[in-house]
Amino acid sequence: MTQQRTFGPHPGSQVAHVGTYQRTLPVTLERMYENALDWEHLPYVHRSSFVAIECLDAGAWGWRAALTAADGSASEIELRLDRFLKRWITRNLAGPAAGAEIWTHVFEERRGGLSINVDFFVPGVPESAREKVGAAYAGLYAQLYDEDVAMMVQRQAHLSERPNAPAPAQLDLGPASALPDRSTHQLGNRRVLLLREAQTWHALPALCPHSLGPLAEGTVRDGCIECPWHGYRFELEGGACLDQPSYRLPPIATVTIDERGHLRLESAPR
């Protein structure tokens, strides 16, 4: 059983400590730091909580951003990461919760995985209301970590399984007329998203080149597919990224329909 560690407020603190959230996570410290610094995913992975974010500054130290919540309220948030102390501090610089601080400490467990201790400090909360406010913060963080853990675990699995080089392969999928408009297929050692848009078939990588997100689950509109993790949009024709030119969908397979009307996938040369 994991031993919980509690970090309460400093004696004499002027900011009310309203509660603590503790949890064990089946992820590595590397994935955890990566997630803390990843401001881009907030309005995509956490769609029910946030709708937009604008980065004001970012670096290895952390980030500062203007964030719009699902209820339309606007805030300015700063996250500072301290790798030496294995913690990060999130501060509300402006907005409805201005002055609030969230301190997250991370502990590596002997049997693998992590445990976290998250303390919530909110100014101006009377003692009689602290338990209620703390429970609300803990409930929100439980949902956010549910969503983040799913992303971190999936990314780790993709990193572990990612092959170094494509293996040549061909795949006969049968009559094209019987295929759904969207499906994924294993072609050699690669996962391929097969997509029909405006009567044209496209073969795309099933994983996003940005962070190995599940591109196969992305939304398709206006000739592009959008990654559900960070919102990066890629053109179906050519694979160019509309949001970050340094990313592009690499050619993964060619699509042909033979004389029988069968659709065939063949690994694209690299």
N, C-alpha and C positions, 0 to 999 in steps of 0.2 A: 504494500500500500504506500502511495506517495506521501511523504511528509510535507505538509503545507507550511509555507513560510509567510509570515504576515509583516508588512511594512506599514505601520500606522503613521499618523501625522507627527511632525517634529513638535516636541513640547513648546508651547507658546505660539504655534502657528496661527496666523490670522485667517486662514482658509479652512472652512469646515470640512472634515473628513466624513463623507456620507456613506461610504461602504467599500467593500472589497469583493472582487470576483476572482475565483481561483479555478484552474482547470488543467488537466493534462492533455497534451496534444501529441499525435503520432507523426511528428515532423522533426526535421533537423534544425539546428540553430541557423544554418545557412539559409534555408527556406524562410525561416522566421524573420531574419534581418531583411531578406529580399522583399518579403511581404510588407514589412513596416515602411520601407522606403518607396514602395510602389503606390504613389498617390494616384496614378492613372486609373487603377481598377475600381476606385470607389463608386462612381456612378454606373458601373456596368455589373460587377459582381454583387454590389449592394444596391440594386435598383430600387428596392422598396424603402430605402433610407435616404439615398442621395440621388439628385438628378443632374447635377453639373459640377464641374470643378475646373478652376483655372490656376495653373501653377504660377506663383509669383517669384519663387526662388527654389533651387534644389541642388543637392550635391551629396557627397558621401556623409555629410553631417546630418542630413535629413531633408526636410522640405517645408515650405510655407505656401499656402494656397487659399484662394477664395472658393468657398464651398456652398452650394445651394442644396438644402435639405428637401425631402419629399413634400414637406408642408409649405415650401416656398421661401422659408426663412434663409437669410444669407449670413455666413460666418467667415471669419478669417482664422485659419488653423495653422499652427506651427508644430512640427514634430522634430524633436532632436534625439538622435541615436547616440548612445554611449556604449560602444562595444566592450570597453574595458570593464565596466560595471554590469554589462549584459542587461541594459535597460533602455527604454526610451520614454520621453516625457512629451505628451501631447498637450498643447496649451490653446485655449480659445482666446484669441487676441481681440476679436470683435464679434458682435452678434448677440443673440439671446442668452447665450451661456458665457459671455465674456468674463474672463478671470478664472474659469474652471480649468483644472489641470487633471490629467489622467497619467498616472505613473505605472508603467508596466515593467516588471522584473521577470527575467527568464532564468530557469534552472535546468541544466542538462541532467537527465536521470541515468543511473547506472545501467538500466536495462534498455536504454534507448528512449527516444522521444524527449519531450520537454514538459515542464510544468511552468505555469505562469501565475503571477500574482499581480492583479490590476487594482490599484487604489484610486478612488474617485474623490477629488477635492473640489468643492463647489462653494463659492463665497455667498454669504448672505442667507444661508439656510438655517432657520431656527432649529434648535436641538430636537423639538417635537416632530419635525418633518424630515429629519435626516434619514431615518430608516426607509421611509416611502420613496424619497428621492434616490437613495442608494439602490433600492430594489429596481427602480426604473432603469438606472444606468446598467445594472447587472443584467437585466433582461435584454437590453439592447445589445450589450457586448456578447451575450450568449448567442444571439442570432448572427451577429457579425462574424464571430469565430466559427460558427457552423458553416457559413458561406466561405470564409477564408480557408478553413481546413480542407474543404472539398477541393479548392483550387490548388493548394500547396501539395496535397497528396497526389493529385492527378499530374501536376507538373513533375514531381519527383519520379513518378512511374514512367513518364515519357522520357525523362533524362536518362533513366536507368536502362530503358529498352532501346534508345535511339541508336540505330546502326550507323557505322562509320561510312559506309558506302552503299549505294543502291545495288540491289541484285537484279540482273536482267530477268524479266518474266513476261509472260503473256497470259491473258485471261479471257475466255469466251463466256460472256454473260447471257447468251441466248438472245431471243428475239428482242430487238430494241423497243418494239411496240408494247411489250409486256413489262418493261422496267418502270419503276417509279421515277418521279422527277428528281428525287434525291436519294442516294444510297452510298454507303461506304464499303470498300472492298480491300482485301489484303492482296497486294501485288508484289510478290517476292517478299522483301523485308520492309515494305512501305505500305502505309494506309492511304488509300486514295478516296477522295470525295468525288463521286460522279454526279453531275448536276445538269439538268436540262432547263434552260432558260430561253424563252422565245424560240422554241423548236431547235435550239442549238445545244449540243452536248459539250460539257466542259469537264476535264479531269484536273482536279486540284489537290494539293496536299491537304490531308485531313487535319493537320496541326498548323497553327499560326507560326510564322518564322520569328515573330517578335519574342514570345515567351512560351511557345509550345501550347498555347491555348487551343480549345476544341473548335477550330474553325469550321468543322463539319456541322456544328450546331448553330452556326452564324445565320444572321438575317440577310436575305438577298433582296436588293432593291436597286433600281436604276443601273443595272449592269455591274453591280459590285456586291461583294459579300463582306459582312462586318463581323469581326471577332467578338464573341460575347464577353471576353475578359477585360479588354481595354478599348474596344470600339474602333480598332484599326480597320480601315476599309481597303479592300483590294479589288482591282478590276478583274472581272472574269476573263476578259480577253487580254492576255499579256502579263497579268499578275502584278501590275504596278500598284504601289500603295499610295493612296491619296493623302494620307496624313503624315507619313514619314518616308521620304524618298529612299532612305538607306535600306528599307525593307522591301522585298519583292517576293512573290510566290514563285519558287523555282519550278521549271517544267518537271513534271513527275511522270506523266504518261500521255500517250497519244490515243485518240479515240477513232476507230474506224468501224464502218458497218459493211459487212461483206454481202455477197450476192444473195445470201439466204435471208438477209435482214438481221443477222446476228451482230450484236455490238461486241467489239473486242477492245480490250485495254492492252497496251504494250508499253513497257518501261521506256521513258524518254531518255535519250543519251544525255550525259552531263559533260 
